[in-house]
């Protein structure tokens, strides 16, 4: 039997064709009994049968293999825990052909949110258990012995014996229900051919809302009793999305019904089980009164993602987990297609850039992995459900669709779905379909993106009416990489209409751009060139100093669309982290966004501000308040425009942006925001339905009140915990959990972290409370070490353990801390967290190098120097600066009368807030400062004339 140990996959001498499964769960004892009869095709001579099984007790007397009316009993039965396999040895060779393998077994309804597990809910104040399955990636084996690999497709006939009063759901509709006293036996239609990880069963007490698609598919949303109103939005999205995908894929939905159900305890966001999709409550339910606009959007995109899987994943399934991205990358990309069709005003394709950014962040690490990654053991699979498979996968699909054209891409995709329906496919099968449909060398083009790790940074220089391009692998560490890609380059000059497209297939190329310049004269300071138009390419762009300066000016003047404004900032931030641009230049560029009102652009600027603020505090603690004030000033314009209260007819995006801007102002310590947030929070405590605290700004208020909480002043913390305990809305609970640890008092942080481990917090929600304040990092690390045994035991068998590691380790910024983390986990790591641990430690090294770089940055140090000379200038004056060859005319300010004295603080806080042109020269630093009323313009100390 040793020959079967340590193998990544099961032997192929027996293949399953059909499963007949019967399960009898005991929801009181939290156990289950079951039996399975598997129709097998024995295709090679063997006296072994090897199946997957884990955490099951096998009834050895029940095991048999029947072929041509002859019954074979195994002479030896070995359950190998390390490899999660059951090996059956027979005394004689099994006959070639079809036979039936029968096995009886028992198991535990575990609390690990994997396999066949229990979740809890309350009905009329009484706590009850429900039974739920979660089999992806490799946990069907925890419910019944099976060939638990995606390529081993079969049909499934399911029968359940359950308490008579409960709802029992499976993949297919019920065909018979027999009640016998307190129990009932429910039988379901046989499924189409499918993989084991898509089998699903849910047993509990539920309500539902129902609708039908135009071609008669019954769609239901199940939820806890009394919450049906919260299921109506998801139901609407599901019906419309099924109809849309039927048209897009040119293949109808394959099952007669679709059930979607909210599960209180659920590790992932959702799971695309064929015909019975399971969700976290936060990803399916929407409450008109207490859910935020961001919650609504999440429900729409997650539902669209899971329903995309009904075609891409369920109907056509990856052959092995190496090709997981075929499932997840495509479902992510198509979910945006559907959401954009249903809600065009959400500008969801602009928001897709967030997906791309997360993919770029992870893939900028040495410890990343290719999109197609070798999987040698089931324990390795969990860790590739990450930003590479989902977000990089979706981004390269978008890049390819942009290159081939939408119509050609859709036509080829429909051909791929038809050809591989009810079977399995590999990445090259998709490339073949797209190559055939487009006539383009798709396989050659895309292999460089899916089979090698990483992505390029494309450096661009403008010289003699020519653009010089050079590609190199981008690494956030700043280290050189060896990769080379076929890069679809798009560029535009002065207008999105003047475009050029080509493939960069070598390390460097030079292109004459006279033909696209047209009326755009690069001699003019207002001319600009933007590479990677609309950010459709999965790469970074590094401009030379002149091009970068022109783009800063174009951002200020709003010459660029929001996707390009997003990309310039995001690339600049990444290059700054990799120490290829100064922090000073990044801060000056960020100042160009001070009148930004587009949600996706400003949301990304806020996220960058959080990271920069922490790194700058590590590097130059004396500048922490100053840097925070810069960010406050940048956000003032949008905060004033949006206000605290929803406006009649405002957009969905403005509602989301209001919450993010106010949260950021609270985080950076803006006193007026903190005061107003506290006022509204206290009104909310008196009346949970007060219009003063709409759902979109609740998190901002919660973060704000926690900024002023301390051990000596904890009443607002206790009040927030009371709100947590009183609400039954999961979205509100996670909002609060995500706010508590923002408190700057380490003693409160420790209380919050300990609270996460109590029974008051569902285990899947504990990770929301791990994003601790800058001041709480050491406390969180000491807590993680102290509680590691408990954390490892509770979360160690699933992917959530990785969140504890990455959330607490990654924010550090010293080589000493990286070493300390390595030493602690040297004897405590698990296979399921190995990759995440390495990535987290790499991030600490990147942060530490970045800190050192900032410490040595003379421009930034200049900002903390003593105030320089002041010049008094008439408000009507026009100032002309001579900055090298560039001449900038600054408009007059209209401000209040100049005060008699301007403090150093006021000068620094206004430095890049006001209408200056300084960011056109990223290398300039703050030297002489000129006060104009309450406005301040800061000039470089060199080459300055007045």
N, C-alpha and C positions, 0 to 999 in steps of 0.2 A: 504493500500500500504506500510505501514511501515515495514511489515514483510520482504520486499526485500532489505531494506537499510542495509548498513554495511556488506554485505555478500561477501566473497572472490570470489564466483563463482555464475553463473546464475543458477536458478532452472531448473530441468531437465524434466519438464512436456511437453515441446515442443522441438523438435530437427530439425534443418534445414537439408534439403537434396539437395537443388539447389537454387542458386541465379541468378536472371536475373537483371543485373545492367545497368543503362544508366546514363552517366555523360556528362554534357555540361559545360566545363570550359570557363570562360571569362578571357583571359590572360591580358587584359588591365585593367579591374576593379579588377582583382585578386579575383574573386568569382566563385562559381560553383553552378549549379542546378543539381538535380538528382532524380532518382526514382529507387526503388528496389522492385521486386516481389520475395518473398521467399517461396519455397515449404516447408511446415512444416509438420512434423509428430507429431500430438498431441497424447501423449502416456499415459496421466493421465487426469482424470477429473479436469478441471480448468476453471475459467472465467477470468484468467489473461494470458497475454503474456508479458514476460520480455526480452528485448534485450539490447545490449550495444549501446550507442550513446553518443557522446560528441562533443561539439562545433558546433552542427547542429541546424538549425531552422526547426522544423517539421511542415509540412503543415497538420494541423489536419483534414481538409476536405478530404485529400487524403488517410487517413488511413482506411484500411478495412481488414477483414479476410473472405475469401470465401471458403466454404466447401460444396461439393455436390450441387452446384449451389445456395446455400443459402449464402447471404452476411450478415456479422455481422459487425456492426459499434461500436467502443468503446464508452462507456458512460463517460469515464474519461481517460485522457492522462496526465502523469506526467513525466517530464524530470528531473531526480535527478542528479544534477551536481556533487555532492561530490562522488557519486558512479558510475558516467558515465553510467547510465542505463535509459532506456525509459520503463515505465510501462504502459501497456494498460489494462484497465479494461472493461469487457463486461457485459452486463446485464444478460446474461444467460451462462450456461456451454457450452463450445465449444465441438463439437462432436469429439470422438476419430477417428484418421485416418488422411489422407493427406488433407491439405488445403493450400491456398495461402494467405500470408500476404503481402499487398501492402502498401508502404509508399513513399510519396514525401517529398523532403527535399532541403534545401539550405545550403551552407557553404562558408567559406572564404579560399582562397588559402593562407595559413598563411606563416610566415617567420621563423617558429620554426624548420624546417627540420624534421617534424613528421606529420603523417596523410597525407592529400593531400595538398602539399605545393608548393610554387614558388621558383625557382632558377633563377638567372640572368646570361646572357651571352652577349657577344658583337658580332655583325656581321657587317662588314664594318664600324666599329666605332660607330654603333648604339646599345644602350643597349636594350635588349629584355628579356621577361620573358618566362620561360618554366614551365610546370606543372609536378610534380613528386610525387610519393607515397613512403612513408616509414612507413610500418605498424607494424614491429616488435618492441617491443613485443605486444603492445595492443593499436594500433592506427588506425586499420581499421575502428573502430567506429567513427573516425573523418572524414571519407569519406562517409560511408553509415551505416545505422543501421544494426547490425548483431550479431551473436553469436560469440563474439570475443575471443574465447578460442581454444587452439590447438586441443582439443579432438573433437570439434564440426566441423568435416570435412564435406564438401559438394562439389558440382561442381559449376562452375561460368561461366555464359554467359555474356560477356561484350560488350556493344555498346558505342561508343564515338561520340559526335558531336563536331568537332574541325575546326579551320581555314583550308581552303583547301590546303594552301601551306605548312603546317607543317607535320612532321612525327609523327604518333601516334602509340605507341607500347603498347602491353599488353602481358600477359603470353603466349598466343597461337597465331598461324598464322592468318592473315586476311582471312576471307572468302568472304567478300563483302565490296566494297567501293563506295558510291554514292555521287557525287558532286552536290551541289545545291547552285549556286552562290558562295559566299565567304566561305561557309561552306561545310564540307563533313561529311557524316555519315559512320563510320567504324565499321564493325561487325567482331567479332573474333570467332574462334572455341571454343566450350565449353571445359573447363579444365577437367583433371582427378579430382578425389576426392582429396581435399586438405584443409588445414587450412586457415583461413582468413588472418593471418599475412603474407602469401606468395603471396597474390594477388598484382598485380603491374600494374601501368599505367605510361607512360612517354610521354609527348607531347612537341615538340619543333622542331628546325631546326638542322638536323644532317647529317653528312656523315657516311659512314661505309665501312669496309673491310669484305670480306666474304670467307669462306672455307667450306668444308664438311668433316665429319668423314668417315671412310671406310665403314660404314653401312648406310650412306646417311643422317645423321643429319646435317641440315644447321646451321652453326655457324657464327654469325656476331659480330663485335665489332663496336659500334656506338660512335662517338665523335663529338666535335664541328667541324664546317666546316673548312677544311684546315688542320686538324690534323690526317688524316687517316694513315700516315706513322707511327705515334706514337702508333697505335693500332695493328700493325703487330706482334709484339712479343707476346702480350697477346693472339692473335688469334692462333698462333702456339701452345702456351702452352695449351689453351683450347681444341683444337682438339685432341692433344696427350693425355691429361688428361682424356677426356671423354672415349677414347678408352681403356685407362689403367683401369679406374674404372669399365668399363663394364666387363673386365676380372676378376678384383679382387673381385668384389661383385657377380659375376656370374649372373648379371641381367642387361639387356640393359638400357640405358637412356630412360626414359618413354615418353618424348615429341618429337614432330617432329622437333622442332627448339630450338636453344639456342641463345638468344641475350644477349650481355654484353654491358653496356653503362656507359660512364663517365659523372658524374653529377658535375657541378662546386660547388654547395653548398650541402654538404652531411655530416651529423654528424658522422656517423660511418665510418669504413674503407670500408666496402662493405656490401651488403645485398643479400641473396641467393634466392630471389623471383623465384618461379618455372618458368623456361623458359625465364625470363627477369631479369638478375642479374645486380644490380646497384652498382656503385663504386664511390669513390672519384677519381678525376683525377690522383692523385699521386699513386693510387693502381692499375691503369689499363693502363696508357699511359707510353710509354718508348721512349725517344728521343735519338737516337744513338750518337748525338753530345753533348748534354747538360745534360743527365741523368747519374748518377753515377752507379757503379756496385751494390751498396746497393739498389738503386732504382729498378734495374733489378731483383734482388733477391726478393724484396718485391712484385713486380708484379706477379712473378711466384708463390710464396707461397700463396698470397691472392687469385689468380685465382684458384689454386688447392683447397684451403680451401672452397671457395664458391661452386665449382663444386662437392666436396665431399658431401655437403649438399643436392645436388639433390637426393642422395640416403639416407644419414643419416640426417634426418630432414624433407625433403620434401616427399619422398616416405614412409619412416617410421618416424613418428613424435612422440615426447615426449607427454605423456598424459597430463601433466601439467607442469608449469614452475619450479616446484621442480626438474624436471628431465632435466632441460636445458642443463646440462653438457653432456647428451647423444648426443645432437646436437653439442655443441661447442667443447667439449673435443675430440670427435671422429673426427670432421672435422679438428681440429688442428693437431691431430696425423696423420691422413691420408694425409693431405697436405704435410707433410714431406716425406711420402712414395712416393707420386707422384713426388715431386720435386727431390728427390734423384734418381728416375728412369730416369728422363729427363736430369738432370745435375749432374752426379755422382762426377765430380771434385769439386763441391761446398762443399763437406763433410757436407751435410746439417744435417745429424743425429748428428754430433758433435755439430753443432750450435743449435740443439734442446735443448742442456743443458741450453741455455739462457731462454727458456720457463720454464724449470724445476726450475731454480733459481728464476724467478719471482713468480712462484707458492709458493715456499718455503718461500720467503720473506713475502708475504701476509699472508700465513698460520702460520707464526711464531708469529702472533699477537693474543692477547686475543680477539680482536674484529674481528677476522676472522669469517668464517661460514663453516658448512659442505658442501661437494659437493652437497648433496641432502638437500636443504634448504626449509623450509616451507615458502610459500608465501600466505599471508592473504589479500593482496589488490594489485590492479594493480600498485599503486604508488611504491611498493616495488621491482618490477621486474627489473627496469633499473639497480639497484645497484648490481645485481648478474651477470651482464655481465662483469665479472672481471677475475682476474688471477686464482681464484679458479675454476670457471666453465670451463675456457679455458685451462689454463696452468697446474694446478694441475690435472684437468680431463684428459688432454692428457698424463701427466706423469704417472698416475696410469694405464692408458691403456698400455703405453709402458712397464711398470713394469710387468703387467699381461701377455702381449704378450711374453716378455722375459722369463717369468716363464713357460708358457704353450708351447712355441715353435711357430715359425712363421707359419708353415703349418697348424697345428691344429687350430690355432687362425683364420686364413683366412677361413678355411673350416666352422668353427662354425659361423663366422660372416655372411658368405653367406647364411647359413641356417636361421639365425635370420632375415636377410633382406627379404628373400622369405616368411617366415611365417607371417611377420607383414606388408608386402607391402600394401599401401593405407589405413593403419590404424594407431593406436597409440600403444605405448609401454612404459613400465616403466623399471627402472633400473633392477629390478629382472627378467624381461623377457630376457634381455641380458645375465645376469648371468646364467639363466637356459640353454640357447643355448650353452654357453661356457662350462658349467658343463657337459652337455650331450655329447658334442663333444670331451671333454678331459678326462672325468672320474675323474677330480680333484674337490675338494670341493670349487668351485669358489665363491659361495654365501657366505660361512662362511669366506673365505679369504678376500673378497673384501668389505664386509659390514663394517669392521673396518676402511676402508679407505674412504668410501663414506658417511657413516652415522654419523661419529663423526668428529669433527673439529680437525685440527692439524696433527702432524706427530711426530715420535720419533727421538731422538738422540741416537745412539747406541754407548755406551762406550766400548772400546776394550783394554784389558790388556794382555800382553804376560808373562807367568810364567810357568816354568818347562815344556816346550814344549807343553803348553796348552794355549788356548785363552779363556779368560773370557769375556762374552758379557753381557751387561746390557742395557735395554731400559728404557727411560723416555721421557715424552713429552717435545719437545723443544719449548721454548718460547724466543723470542728475548729480552725480558725484563730480562731474567735470572731467572724469577720466576719458581717455580715448577709447573708442570701440572699433571693431573690425567689420561691422556689417556693411553691405551695399545693397541698394534696392533699385527697382525700376519705379521711378517716382513720377506720377502724373502731375506736372507743373501747370498751374494756371496763374496768369497774372493780368492785371489791368492797370491802366495809367490814367489818372485824373477822372476816370469815369468807369463804371462797371460795364459800359457798353463797348469800350475799347479793350478787347481781350486777346490774349495769345495762349495757346495750349500746346504742350509738347511733352514727350517722355524723356526724363533725365535718366539715361541708362548707364552712364559712366560716372566716375568720381567727380569730374568737372567738365563744364561746357561753357561756351560763350555764345550769346545770341544777340543779333542786331535787332533792336526794337524800334527802328525808325518808322516801320510800316504801321505800328500801333500807336505811336505817339501822336500822330495827326496834329491837331491844333494844340496839343499839350506840349508846351515848351518847358523843358527842364531847367532853363535859365531862370524861369520865374519861381520865386520862393513858394508859391501856392501849388506848384505841381508836385505830384507824388506817384509812386509806383507801389502797388500792393501785390504780393505773391501769395498763393494759396487762396484764391478768391472764394468767398463764402465759407472758408475753412472746410472745404470738402475733402482735403487730403489729410492723411494721418501722419503728419510730420510737423516739425517746428521750422520757423524761418528766422534767420539771423541777418539783419540788415546792416550795411555799413553805416557809419555815423551820419553821413549826409541824408541817406534815405530814411533813417530812423527819425531824424529831426523833422523832415518833411511830413512824415506820417503823424508825428505829434501835433503838428500844426493842422493837418487835415482832420484829426480827431476833434480838436478844439473848435474848428469851423464847421463840424458836422458834414464834411464832404464824404465820409465813409458810412456804409450801412452798418447795422448793428452786429452782424456776424463778423465783419472785418474788424470792427472796433474791439470786439471780444477777443479775436485771435491775436491782434497786436499786443494787447495787454497780457494775455495768457502766455504767449511766447516770451515776452520780456521778463515776466516773473520767473519762468522756468530757467531762462538764461542767467538771471540774477542768482538763483539758487545754485546753479552750476558754476558760479563765479566767472561767467563770461561777460557779464555786465555789472556795473556798480549798483549798489542799493540806492545811491543818490539819483542815478538816472531813472531807476524804476519809480522812485517817489515823485520825481518831476513829471514823468509820464502819467502817473496816476492823477496828478493835479489837473491834467487835461480833461479828465472825466468829471469835473466838478459840477457840470450841468447835465450829466447823464441821467436819463429817465427810463431807458429801456431795461426791463426787468432782468433779462439774462445777463446783460453786460454789467449792470450794477451789482447783481447778486454775486457774480464772479469777482468783481472788485472787492466786495465785502469779505469774501472768503480769503482772498489774497491778503487783505488788510489784517485779518486775524493771524495769519501765519507770519507775516512780516513783523507785526507788533511783538509777537513772542520771541522771534529770532533777534530783533533789535534790542529787546529787553535783556536777552542773554549776553549780547555783544557789548552793549553800551547802556547799562542800567540808568545812567544819569539822563539819557535821552528818551526814556520810556514815555513819560508824560508828554513830551514834545511830539513824539511820533504819533501818539494817540490823538493829540490835538490836530495834527495834520489830517488824520482820517475823519475826525469830527467835522472839520471844515469842509472837506470834500463832500461829505454827506448832507451838509446843511441845506443845500439847494433842493435836493429831492425830498428831504424831510419837510421842508416848508411847503412844497408843492402838494405833497400827499396828505399832510396833517395826520391827526389821530383818528378821525372819524370817517367812515365810508361815505363817498359822495354819490349822489343820485346818478345812476347810469354809468358809473366808472367801470373800467375793464377788469376782467379776471386777473390780469397781470398786475394792475395797480394795487389790487387787494393783496396779492402775494408780496409785492415789493414793499408795501407799507410795513408789514410785519418784520421783514428782514432789515430794513433801514433802521427802524426803531430799536430792534434787538441789538444791532451793531452800535448805535449811539449809547445804549445802556451799557453794553460790554466795555466801550471805551471811556465810560465814566462821565458822560455829558450830564451835568447837573440838572438842567431844565427837563431833560427826558426822564431822568430818575425821579424827579419831583412829581411830574405829571403821571408817570406810570404808577407810583405809589398811591397817588390820589385815586386813580381809577381802580386799582386793585382793591383798595379798601371799600369803594362803592360796590364792587363785585362781591365782596364778602357779605355785604348786607343784602344783595339782590343778585342771584346768579343769572338773572335774565336782563340785567341792566344793559342799555345800549352803549354805555361808557366803555365796555370791554368786549368788543366783538371778537369772535373766534380768531380772526386774522392777526390780532395784536396781543392775544393772551400770552403767547410765549415771550414776547418782548416785555410785557409787564412782569411775568414771572422771573425772567432773567434780571430785570431791573431791581425788583425787591430783594433778590438774593445778593445783589452787589452791596447792599447796606446791612445785611444780616451778619451778626457776629455772635460769639458765645455770650456776650453781655447784652445783646440786643437781638433776640431770636424769635420774637413774637410773629413776625411775618413768615418765617420758616415754618413754625408750627401751624400757622393759618393755611399755608400752601399744602402742607401734609394733610390737613383736614379736607381741603378741596379734593385731593387725590383719593382719600378714603371714601368720600361721599359720592363721587361720580361713578357711573357704570359705563361710561363711554371710553373705549380703549384709546381713542385718539387723544382725549384729554389727559389720560393717565401718562401716556408717553410724552406728551408736551411737558408735563410737570417733571417727569423723571429726567428729561433732557435739559431742564433748567436748574435743578437743585444744586448740581455740582459746580455751577459757575460762581459760587460764593468764594470770595477771597480768603475766608477764615479756614485754615487747615483743620481746626477742631470740628467745624461744621461739615467739612468735606468728609472726615472720617465717619461722622454720624450717617451721612448720606450713603457712603459706600457700604456700611454695615446694614443699613436699611434695605439695600438692593438684595441682600442675601436672606431676607426674611420671607415668610409665607405671604406677606402682603403684596409682593412683587412677583408676577408670573415669570417663570425662569427665562422665557424668550425676551422679556422686556428689560431684564437687568442690564443688558449691554447699553441701553439708552442713557444710563446714569454714569457712564465711565468717562465722559468727556469733561474732565475736571479743569478748574481754573489754573492759570499759570502758577499761582501761589500754592496750589494743592498737589503739584506733581510728585514731590517727594513723599507726601502723605499717602498718595495712591500707590506708589511703588512699594512702600513699606507694608501697606495693607495687602497688596497682591501677594507678596512673599509670605506674609503671616497666614493668609487664608488659602494659599495655593492648594493644599491637600483637599480642602472642601470644594474649591472651585473645580479642581481637576476631576474629582469624583462626580460632581453634579453635572458639569458641562462637557467633560472630557471625551464623551463618545460621539459628539456631533461637531459641526463646524463653528458653533458659537464660542467655543473655547478660544478660537483664534482672535475674536474681538477683544477678549480680555487682554491678550498679549499686545495686539497692535495699538489699542486705544491708550494703554498706560505706558508702554515702552517708547513708541514712536515720537512723542513730543520732546524727549530729552535731546540735549545738544552738547554732550561732552564725551570725549573718548573714554574717560574714566567710568562713566555710567554705562557705556556700551560693554566695557570689559566686565563690569559688575553683573550686568544682565546675562552675558554669556556664561559667567561662572555659576550663577544661580540655576540656570536652566540646563547646565551641562549634564546633570543627572535626573532632570525632571521633564524633559521634552517628550512629546508623543509623536508618532508618525503623522497624525492628522494636523499637527501644528508646526512641523519642521520648516516648511517653506515660509510660513508667516513669520516665524521667529527670526529667520535669516533676513527677511525683508525689513522687519522692524529694526533690527540692529543696524542694517545698512542705512536706514533713514536717520538713525542717531548719528552715525558717522558723517552723513551728508550735512546734517544740521551743524555738527561740530566744526566741520571745515568751513561752512558758510559763516559761522560766528567769527572764526579767526580772520576770514577775509574782511568782514565788516569792521572788526577791531582795527584793521590796518588801512581802512579807507579814509584818506585825508579829507575828502570832500565832506563826508558825514561828520567827522570830528570838528570841522570848521563851524558847523551849525551850532555847536555847544560853546563856541568861544564867546568871549565878552562882546557885547554889542559894539558894532563899528560906528563910523561917523554917520550922523544924520544930516540930511539936507532938507531944508524947507523949500517947497516948490509950490507955486501958485496952482490951484486946482485946475485952472483953465490951460495950464501949460501943456505942451506936447513934448514928450521926451523922446529923443532919438538916441538909441544905443548903437555903438559901433562894436560889434562882436566879430572880430575877424573880418571876413568878407560880407557877412550878413548884416543887413540893416533892418531893424524892427521899429516900427512906429507904434507907440503905445497910446491908446485912446485916453482922453481925459476921464477922470472919475467924477461921478456925481455922488458925493457923500455928505455927511453932516459936517459941520464946521470942525476944523482940526482941533483936537484937544491940545492943551499946553504941554502935555508930556505923554509920550508913548512908552510904555514899559517894554523891557526886553521880551517878556512873555507874550505881550500883544503882537510884537513884531514877528516873533517866531511862529505864532499861531496863524498869522495871516500870510506867511511866507509864500506858499504856493496855492493859497485859497483864492486870491484876487486875480483880476484880469491881467496877468502878465504873459509874456511870450518866452519866459525863460526855458521852458521845457523843450524849445526847439534846439537847444544845445545841451544834450544829455550830460556832457562832461563838465558843465559849469557848476560852480559851487557857491554857497552863500558867503559873500564878502560884505561889500557896502550895502546898506539898506536905506531906503528912502521912504519917509513917511508922507502919505498923502491923505490928510484927514484921518479917518479911522482905517483907511486902507494902507497896505504896505506893499511896496514893490521891492524885491530883493535883487540886487545886481551882482554879477561876478566881480571879484576883486580885480581881475586882470582886464586890460584892454577896455576900460570903461571911461567914457567921456559923457559929460552932461552939457 
